[in-house]
Amino acid sequence: SRAEVEELMPQIVMLTDLFQWYSDLAIQFGYATLFVSAFPLAPLVSLAVNFATARTQTWLLCTVFQRPAPKSVEDLGSWEDILVLMSYTSVALNFGIIAFTSTVFKDF
């Protein structure tokens, strides 16, 4: 049966801890949002990388490793505050970049 086959599969070993994983995602989110006015394709590149990573991880979890035991959490914790702060900072920073480099606001 499928359960017996999965029991023989190796258990997944986290190569990096969860803090490092969230840190990498926060850095990627920062690059994609903070400098979008300088490199407008950054969110698209980020989306492509995340899509490829998700597909690869899904394939590994479905075919190579045992399914990990689910763990419930309440929320993202302090990472949510960091991402919200990055969001507000990116709005201000991108407005500043556009305001100081655009010719629209030269008269003000």
Secondary structure, 3 states (H helix, E strand, C coil): CHHHHHHHCCCCCCCCCHHHHHHHHHHHHHHHHHCCCCCCCHHHHHHHHHHHHHHHHHHHHHHHCCCCCCCCCCCCCHHHHHHHHHHHHHHHHHHHHHHHHCCCCCCC
